[in-house]
Amino acid sequence: MKSVIYDLKDSFSTLITIIVYIGFYSVIGFYLFRGTFQGYANFPTVWNTYYQMTILLTTSNFPDIMLPAYN
């Protein structure tokens, strides 16, 4: 049980780093695309942008976000 706790403690710093990374690029993406169609369609709020960036990071639903950009 102690080894699991130590592993989780080490993984926590990595998880926080990923959360901050997504948050930083979400704010940049929100302000960068706010005047475009992609901004209105995919990044209407900062929280929605964070959610969409998480999807892009995990590539779970990548085409739904990136295919409108090709138009």
N, C-alpha and C positions, 0 to 999 in steps of 0.2 A: 504494500500500500504506500509506503514511503517513496518508493521509486516512481510511482505514478504521480504523486504530488510534486516531486522534483521535476519530472518531465513536463508537467503542466505549467509549472513556474517558468521553465525555460521557454516553452512555447508561447506564453503570454506576451513576452516582449516582441516576438515575431508577429503575433496577431495584432498588437497595437500598431506596429509599423505598417502593416498592410492597411489597417483602417485609416491611419493618417495619410498614407499614400493615395488611397481612393478619394478621401476627402479633399485633399489638395487639388488633385486633377479634376474633381467634380466642380469645384469653384471656378477653376480656370475654364473648363468646358462650358459651364453655364454662361459666363461673361463673354467668351469667345464666340459662341453660336447664338446668342440671344436675339440677334437681328435677322436670322436666317430661317428658312423653312424647317431645317433640322432642329433648330433651337425651339421653335414653337411645337413641333411634333414630338420630340424626344426629351427635351430639356426645359420644360416649362417652369419648374421650380428647382431650387438647389437640392431639396430632398429627393425629388424625382430624378434629378441628374445623378445623385449619389447611387440611387438604385440602378439606374441604367449603366453606370460605370461598373458597378459590381457585376452586372450581367455580362458586360464586355470582358471583364477580367476573367470570369469563369467560363466564358464562351458557351454558356448554356443556351442562349437564344441570340446568338450573334447576328444572324441574317435580318431579324426584325428591326435591329437598330441601324445596321450599316447599309442595307440595300437601298433605303430611301436616299442616302447620300450619293449614290451613283447616278441618280437622276439629276 
